[in-house]
Amino acid sequence: MSSYPRHLTRDLLGKRLREFRQAAGMSLAEAAEQTDISEAKLSKLERAVNNAVKLPDIFACANVYGMSPEETAHMIELAKGADSPSWFHPYDVPREFANFLELEGAASTLHIYQQEYIDGLFQTERYVAALREARPDTKGGPDDGLRIERQEAVLNRPEPPSIVYVTDEAALRRDVGGPAAMRDQVDHLVAMDDRDHISIYVIPFAAGAHPSMDGAYRLMYFDGTFPTTVYLESLHGSHYENAEKDVRQYAAAFHRTRQPVLAVPIKEFMDENYKLA
């Protein structure tokens, strides 16, 4: 079954169906007539706005478009992936956040800048509980285990993504849940930094102004399968950028922000010169 996130799998399936149809020299109307699938349904499949993907429809397209057995098998794999439930299916997850979870779970590399609080991938249970108390109206409601499963799905999957996480001294000094909870949280960050695929940096107050001061963002890379995507989040909801010029701008800002002149490896930050209160 496809390992791609479901909504992206539907995008890829639609794109491939359109490419095969065009390669066969057929208009949408001609394809509809020969496959015995309505033109409206074919159009929805190609635009990835269909409610469900039916395997007989994929087989019909494969036959009419002249796909090879290997090509047909790949299309069937995509079709199954497009309708398979995601790991977070049991939770009441808003659609916007569900799309983000799918993207994050498929990324091969994550570059994260988060300055106000510890990023969700690295939050401890005590930290999460304290955040819920301070932000009871956060979209999505109580965590109910979602955060921990998310961490498992991303950090402990068979081939986890390469992660570079840059945080700010403010996030480490802000008392979320009390001194003991914060000590546990910082110890957890240091332990996560020991993993081969994770690098965590801190921007000290003394570093002054830097290129990422405008706010948190996340660059998600997909080994060329899907376009690199920037994820932005605010109280008003989520926003994605994948236009090449926008991605370049955020990638350049992240590159400059993580330079040694600004960002300090977390173990170095936690030495005796930077003991937290």
Secondary structure, DSSP 8 states (H G I E B T S, - for coil): ---S-HHHHHHHHHHHHHHHHHHTT--HHHHHHHHT--HHHHHHHHHT--S---HHHHHHHHHHHT--HHHHHHHHHHHHHHHS--TTTTS---HHHHHHHHHHHH-SEEEEE--SS--GGG--HHHHHHHHHH-TT-TT---TTHHHHHHHHHHSSSS--EEEEEEEHHHHHS-SS-HHHHHHHHHHHHHHHTSTTEEEEEE-GGG---TTTT--EEEEE-TTSS--EEEEEETTEEEEE--HHHHHHHHHHHHHHTSTTT-EEHHHHTSGGG---
